[in-house]
Every structure is written in structure tokens, then in C-alpha cells.
Amino acid sequence: MPLPSRYLPHTAVLVCLVAPCVAIAATDSSPEATLTKGLADLLRLARSKNNNDPVELAHRVRPTIERFFNLESLTRKALGPGWKEFTPAQQKRAVELFSEMIIRSYTSRFDPNSDVDVQFSKSTELGSGRKEVPAAARYQGNSVALAYRVENIGPEGWRVYDVVIEGVSLASNYRAQFDAIRQKGGPEAVLHAMEDKIK
């Protein structure tokens, strides 16, 4: 269930998830510093073994992604108003499945040996406790305009809750697809669709 190619090269999402070694002047508490650390850690992990099987790679990087991405918030945004129709157990399952689906889908298209370069710009305010960090990325000869949307969740600091690639929100794109499935078959149909994507 990748983003349509007319909006985004598949590799661009991997730049969002498994990205850069970035030189940027930022304080430890800034969203830029958080992104720099988290994404550099992901790239290091992606390159730590010769085994680039997408399932193994997804398993390898997921713990780090969970530390720097708010996967529950991302899933809630992807499901939109339909999130309220899910029971607590279904919501928990949706977060697990959607996270695995996103990570595995795009790790299958990522080459850890390719050069990745990301340059962050200064963050802008989106509202209370939320900011957007623009970035320009280059991967395999492609230039992509990104924006990381982050939220401050207290002692744990900044977490990514959405990524905008070439003007398209990752969560919003999936929401359109999930809404159509949910309207026909309810929450269980959405969960089954996610399960099918990671078989």
C-alpha cells in the first residue's frame, strides 16, 4: 500500500525512516537535534549487517524507530475519524500492524550502501507542542522535499507523528485508502488489509 508514484518515489519514504548523517547546529532539546540523532542511528543500524532481507531489516530498525516516532499518533492520523470505531484491542493491533507495514514496505526498497544526504532547515511552529522541520533530501540521484512533523510528549522529548513528502502527508494518503476499506467492512476489514500487506 505504498504512496502513488506520481506523488512520491518509493525511496523517499525510506529517507524519512532510515536517513541521514546530518551536520546541523542544534541544542539537544531541539527537534532538529532529535531527528539528527534518531535518523543517524537508523542509518547506522541499516548498515550494520550484510543481510539486507527486508523482513530482517525491518525487525532490526524497528526498536529505534519506536524511540523517535510516535507510531500510535501516526496510526491514529492514518485511520482518521475511523479510529474511534476501533475497540482498544483493535487500536493496539492497528498500531502494531500499520507500523510493521510501513517499515517493511519501504525497507524492501532501501539500499543501505547508497549515499543519503539530508539538510534540515529551521523548524516552524504548528501549535502548542508541535513543530514542522523542513528538509531537503538526496537519495540515489533523486532530490526530495520533506517536512517532519514532530510533537513534544514531555520527558521523552520530540517524536515524529507525520512526514510530508513533496507536499503529501504520509498519514493522509493512507487515510483515504483505509476509509474506503472501513466503510465497506468496518475495523476488522482494515486490520485484515494490513495483515495481508505483511504476510
C-alpha positions, 0 to 999 in steps of 0.5 A, a space after each residue: 500500500 505504498 504512496 502513488 508514484 506520481 506523488 512520491 518515489 518509493 525511496 523517499 519514504 525510506 529517507 524519512 525512516 532510515 536517513 541521514 548523517 546530518 551536520 546541523 547546529 542544534 541544542 539537544 532539546 531541539 527537534 532538529 537535534 532529535 531527528 539528527 540523532 534518531 535518523 543517524 542511528 537508523 542509518 547506522 543500524 541499516 548498515 550494520 549487517 550484510 543481510 539486507 532481507 527486508 523482513 530482517 531489516 525491518 525487525 532490526 530498525 524497528 526498536 529505534 524507530 519506536 524511540 523517535 516516532 510516535 507510531 500510535 499518533 501516526 496510526 491514529 492520523 492514518 485511520 482518521 475519524 475511523 479510529 474511534 470505531 476501533 475497540 482498544 484491542 483493535 487500536 493496539 493491533 492497528 498500531 502494531 500492524 500499520 507500523 510493521 507495514 510501513 517499515 517493511 514496505 519501504 525497507 524492501 526498497 532501501 539500499 543501505 550502501 547508497 549515499 543519503 544526504 539530508 539538510 534540515 532547515 529551521 523548524 516552524 511552529 504548528 501549535 502548542 507542542 508541535 513543530 514542522 522541520 523542513 528538509 531537503 533530501 538526496 537519495 540515489 540521484 533523486 532530490 526530495 522535499 520533506 517536512 517532519 512533523 514532530 510533537 513534544 510528549 514531555 520527558 521523552 522529548 520530540 517524536 515524529 507523528 507525520 512526514 510530508 513528502 513533496 507536499 503529501 502527508 504520509 498519514 493522509 494518503 493512507 487515510 483515504 485508502 483505509 476509509 474506503 476499506 472501513 466503510 465497506 467492512 468496518 475495523 476488522 476489514 482494515 486490520 485484515 488489509 494490513 495483515 495481508 500487506 505483511 504476510 
